[in-house]
Amino acid sequence: MNGKAWLDISVIRCPNCKRFYADASWYVIEIGSDIECGTCHTTFNTEKNATDRVLLSLKIDEEGKVQEVEVARRLPRKKRLRDRLNV
C-alpha cells in the first residue's frame, strides 16, 4: 500500500550571515525557540526570523520509504498557540 505523509515546516534565516535553515513549525512558530547559527554562531529567535511556512506532502512507498516530496500549500506564519489562547 502506497501512502502519503505530511510535514509542516518553517524556513528561518540567520539575521547575521543570512544562512537558511528549515525546521518543524511547532519548534519555530509554537515554541519560538532560540538557536545558534552553525556558520557565524549568532544566537537568534526562530519565530522572529521565519521567512516561510509550508506543508510538505511526502509520497511513501510500500516499504515506508519517502519517494517524492512536494509543497502542498503555503501556510500563514501565525502567532503561537498560547498567544492566540491568551494564556
C-alpha positions as YAML, in Angstrom:
chain: A
units: angstrom
residues:
- id: 1
  name: MET
  ca: [0.00, 0.00, 0.00]
- id: 2
  name: ASN
  ca: [1.41, 3.35, -1.02]
- id: 3
  name: GLY
  ca: [0.59, 6.37, 1.08]
- id: 4
  name: LYS
  ca: [1.21, 9.97, 1.96]
- id: 5
  name: ALA
  ca: [2.57, 11.75, 4.99]
- id: 6
  name: TRP
  ca: [2.54, 15.45, 5.79]
- id: 7
  name: LEU
  ca: [5.10, 17.73, 7.43]
- id: 8
  name: ASP
  ca: [4.59, 21.37, 8.46]
- id: 9
  name: ILE
  ca: [7.96, 23.14, 8.22]
- id: 10
  name: SER
  ca: [9.22, 26.69, 8.59]
- id: 11
  name: VAL
  ca: [12.19, 28.27, 6.87]
- id: 12
  name: ILE
  ca: [14.29, 30.57, 9.03]
- id: 13
  name: ARG
  ca: [17.23, 32.81, 8.21]
- id: 14
  name: CYS
  ca: [20.14, 33.89, 10.38]
- id: 15
  name: PRO
  ca: [19.87, 37.68, 10.72]
- id: 16
  name: ASN
  ca: [23.66, 38.00, 10.76]
- id: 17
  name: CYS
  ca: [25.11, 35.80, 7.97]
- id: 18
  name: LYS
  ca: [21.80, 35.12, 6.12]
- id: 19
  name: ARG
  ca: [22.16, 31.30, 6.15]
- id: 20
  name: PHE
  ca: [18.83, 29.46, 5.73]
- id: 21
  name: TYR
  ca: [17.58, 26.65, 7.98]
- id: 22
  name: ALA
  ca: [14.42, 24.53, 7.88]
- id: 23
  name: ASP
  ca: [12.80, 23.04, 10.97]
- id: 24
  name: ALA
  ca: [9.44, 21.74, 12.18]
- id: 25
  name: SER
  ca: [6.95, 24.60, 12.55]
- id: 26
  name: TRP
  ca: [5.92, 23.50, 16.05]
- id: 27
  name: TYR
  ca: [9.51, 24.27, 17.12]
- id: 28
  name: VAL
  ca: [9.80, 27.53, 15.19]
- id: 29
  name: ILE
  ca: [6.30, 29.03, 15.50]
- id: 30
  name: GLU
  ca: [4.71, 27.40, 18.55]
- id: 31
  name: ILE
  ca: [7.78, 27.38, 20.81]
- id: 32
  name: GLY
  ca: [9.63, 30.30, 19.21]
- id: 33
  name: SER
  ca: [12.91, 28.81, 20.29]
- id: 34
  name: ASP
  ca: [16.30, 30.49, 20.05]
- id: 35
  name: ILE
  ca: [19.04, 28.72, 18.09]
- id: 36
  name: GLU
  ca: [22.70, 29.30, 17.37]
- id: 37
  name: CYS
  ca: [23.75, 29.63, 13.74]
- id: 38
  name: GLY
  ca: [26.15, 26.87, 12.76]
- id: 39
  name: THR
  ca: [28.08, 29.24, 10.49]
- id: 40
  name: CYS
  ca: [28.52, 32.53, 12.37]
- id: 41
  name: HIS
  ca: [27.46, 31.36, 15.88]
- id: 42
  name: THR
  ca: [24.95, 34.18, 16.33]
- id: 43
  name: THR
  ca: [22.05, 33.25, 18.63]
- id: 44
  name: PHE
  ca: [18.66, 34.34, 17.30]
- id: 45
  name: ASN
  ca: [14.93, 33.74, 17.72]
- id: 46
  name: THR
  ca: [13.46, 31.37, 15.14]
- id: 47
  name: GLU
  ca: [9.93, 32.82, 15.17]
- id: 48
  name: LYS
  ca: [11.12, 36.37, 14.58]
- id: 49
  name: ASN
  ca: [13.36, 35.23, 11.70]
- id: 50
  name: ALA
  ca: [10.93, 32.87, 9.92]
- id: 51
  name: THR
  ca: [10.73, 33.61, 6.20]
- id: 52
  name: ASP
  ca: [8.24, 30.94, 5.08]
- id: 53
  name: ARG
  ca: [5.98, 28.15, 6.32]
- id: 54
  name: VAL
  ca: [4.82, 25.29, 4.10]
- id: 55
  name: LEU
  ca: [3.01, 21.99, 4.33]
- id: 56
  name: LEU
  ca: [5.06, 19.29, 2.60]
- id: 57
  name: SER
  ca: [3.40, 16.24, 1.09]
- id: 58
  name: LEU
  ca: [5.61, 13.13, 1.15]
- id: 59
  name: LYS
  ca: [4.82, 10.21, -1.14]
- id: 60
  name: ILE
  ca: [5.59, 6.98, 0.74]
- id: 61
  name: ASP
  ca: [6.16, 3.57, -0.89]
- id: 62
  name: GLU
  ca: [5.08, 0.15, 0.41]
- id: 63
  name: GLU
  ca: [8.25, -0.17, 2.50]
- id: 64
  name: GLY
  ca: [7.64, 3.14, 4.25]
- id: 65
  name: LYS
  ca: [10.37, 4.97, 2.31]
- id: 66
  name: VAL
  ca: [9.94, 8.52, 1.04]
- id: 67
  name: GLN
  ca: [9.85, 8.62, -2.76]
- id: 68
  name: GLU
  ca: [8.80, 12.20, -3.54]
- id: 69
  name: VAL
  ca: [8.33, 15.48, -1.70]
- id: 70
  name: GLU
  ca: [6.31, 18.46, -2.87]
- id: 71
  name: VAL
  ca: [4.97, 21.67, -1.40]
- id: 72
  name: ALA
  ca: [1.27, 21.00, -0.84]
- id: 73
  name: ARG
  ca: [0.49, 24.55, 0.24]
- id: 74
  name: ARG
  ca: [1.88, 27.65, 1.86]
- id: 75
  name: LEU
  ca: [0.73, 28.26, 5.44]
- id: 76
  name: PRO
  ca: [0.40, 31.51, 7.39]
- id: 77
  name: ARG
  ca: [3.07, 32.27, 9.97]
- id: 78
  name: LYS
  ca: [0.60, 32.53, 12.84]
- id: 79
  name: LYS
  ca: [1.30, 33.63, 16.35]
- id: 80
  name: ARG
  ca: [2.00, 30.94, 18.86]
- id: 81
  name: LEU
  ca: [-0.96, 28.90, 20.13]
- id: 82
  name: ARG
  ca: [-0.60, 30.19, 23.69]
- id: 83
  name: ASP
  ca: [-0.74, 33.79, 22.41]
- id: 84
  name: ARG
  ca: [-3.91, 33.05, 20.44]
- id: 85
  name: LEU
  ca: [-5.47, 31.48, 23.54]
- id: 86
  name: ASN
  ca: [-4.38, 34.41, 25.75]
- id: 87
  name: VAL
  ca: [-2.63, 32.02, 28.16]
...
